[in-house]
Amino acid sequence: MTAIPLPSTDWAERIGADEPERFADYARRFAAIQAQRAQRYGPGRTLHRKPLAALQGTLQVLGDLPDFARHGLFAQPGTYATWVRLSNGGLDRAPDRVPDIRGFALRVLGVQGPSALGGDATPSQDFALINQEAFAFATTGPFVALVEAAARGPAALLGHLVRTHGLWALPRELAKFKRTVGRPFGGFATQAFYSAAPIACGPYAVRVRLVPAASNGAPDEAAAKDWGADMARRLRAGSLHWDLQLQYFASEAITPIEDASVDWPTPYTTVAKLALPQQNLDSAAAQAFATQVEGSVFDPWQALAAHRPLGEVQRARKVVYYASQQGRGVA
């Protein structure tokens, strides 16, 4: 029987000397895509452009947590007002039936403590979660190149895959791409979501998972026509609930900080409960809130210093997300 590894603080980031220049280049490239899409759709995010629902709820932090979890937001029990933005991950406002990465972003309000970006306070503790346990790439360079190619259309994407991997590897790479964006999805109320990349938790490092309660109900095959309508229907009927969980770093060998493509094998621990109360998303107040959410920032770097994002992917996000926020006039 294999022993379960224990939480460790023996982690470290490996920051490349070329990162400032490289990340600035990524930001310029994403900004160009964002500006091009803005001509078609109006101002918006580069990725996760299509919003599906804006929701209000609470996050209840539990007590009696293990030592590795008892830091920052989770240092002591409490209940926090929380905003939720649900989205499709693509560059376009494609129909919901189109295979895509799905996003579940949280903005936890009323937190107290120094900011991950510097300064004495942060407006919120944000979590950017997707329906993937890990990223498709270890680092950001290949991902940026893939997004650029996809932005130019299917032919450009195929050309990129051939140039990068060779003609003989094209079927394998297409299958990999399909597995990533086309994995089965049952809806936001019934699917688990993941940070995929690590954040600090005081002196520890963790990843985050959001797990739906069984009381949320079963997936609805018809929901793929409109994921937002599925959530609206469920919330008209009653409240929805999730467990927020942390997964700890144990060693560089099995829980690497810098390789975002590795799904960590360490166990998850429930540290908080997310509740979305019954609400009518068609009301005038809900529509006004949705407009407010679209003009707001959901950014893993909008966080407590105790939960500073870690790893190359997260460091790139710091630069690229800020440029995107500038591009839509919210930074």
Secondary structure, 3 states (H helix, E strand, C coil): CCCCCCCCCCCCCCCCCCHHHHHHHHHHHHHHHHHHHHHHHCCCCCCCCEEEEEEEEEEEECCCCCHHHCCHHHCCCEEEEEEEEEEECCCCCCCCCCCCCEEEEEEEECCCCCECCCCCCCCEEEEEEECCCCCCCCCHHHHHHHHHHHHCCHHHHHHHHHHHHCHHHHHHHHHHHHHHHCCCCCCCCCCCEECCCCEEECCEEEEEEEEECHHHCCCCHHHHHCHHHHHHHHHHHCCEEEEEEEEECCCCCCCCCCCCCCCCCCCEEEEEEEEECCCCCCCHHHHHHHHHHHCCCCCCCCCEHHHCECCHHHHHHHHHHHHHHHHCCCC
